[in-house]
């Protein structure tokens, strides 16, 4: 198996485990009081790290659990970040909060 396929399988597994952990263990606990914040989840250990930005959540997670991959969630949102048209027709930007739009 090629390295790219192993990496894709690992990323898919991380996404599946991270989303399942969030849905089953964290969603009901975090959404009432932390909507809009970010949580970085290490699904194998069940450790998670809250912060006001995605970068801050990931930095805190990596400081505590170096060498692991994390699943990032924006609490109460469908995605941590989205691609949006923010300047002119045909321009694409990345930013929090706005849903993916296609023109």
N, C-alpha and C positions, 0 to 999 in steps of 0.2 A: 504494500500500500504506500502511496506517495505521501510525503510530508504534508502537502496541501490538504489531502483528504483526511489525514489524522487531525490536522488543525481544525478543519471544518467540523469534524465529528465532535471534537472537544468543545468548540464554541457552541454547537447545537445543544450538547449535553448541559453546558453551563446555563444557557438560556432556559432550557426546559426545567432544570432543577431550581434555578433562581426564581423563575416565575411561579413555580409550584410552591416554593417556600414562602414567597411573598403572599400569594393568594391564601394559603392555608394557615400561616402563622402570624403574619404581620399586618395584612390589610385592615382587618377589623380593629386592631390595636392602634395603628398609626394614623389612619385616615381622619378620625374625628379631630385630632389635635395638631397634626403635622402636615396637613394638605399643602402642597406646593414645595415642600422641602424635598431633599434627596436622601435615599438610603442605598448604601453599597452593601451587597449581601455576599457572603462567602458561604454558599449553600452546603458544602460538605461538613463544615463545623457548626453552621447555624449562627455564626456571628454576623452582626450587622452594625452599620455605622451611619448615624444621622448627621446631616449638615444642611446649611442653607444653599449650598451650590454643589453641583456634581463633582467638581474638582476637589472641594474640601472633603466630601464624603469619601472619595477614592484615596485622597492623601492620608486621611485618618485610618482607613482600612489597611493601606499598604504599610503604614508605620507599625501597626499592631500585628499584621499577618503578612510579612514580606514573602514575595515569591508566589503568591496565589493570584488567581483571577477572580474578579468580582462582577456581580450582576448589578447594574445601576438602575434604580427606579425613581421616577419623580412621583411622589406620593399623591394619589388622587388623579393622575393623568395617564393617558394611554401610552405615552412614550416619554422618556427622559428628555429628549430633544427631538425637534422635527425640522424638516427642510421646508423652507417657505420662500415665496417670491417677495423680497423686501425692497427692491429698488426700482426695477423697470421690467417690462415684459421680457421674459427670457432669462432674467437674473435669478439665481438661486442663492439663498443664504441659509445658515443654520442658526437656530436659536430656541430657547425654551418657550413653552406655553402655547405657541400658535400651532394649530393643526396643519398637517400636510395638505397643501393645495396644489392643484394641477391646472395649468391653463393651456 
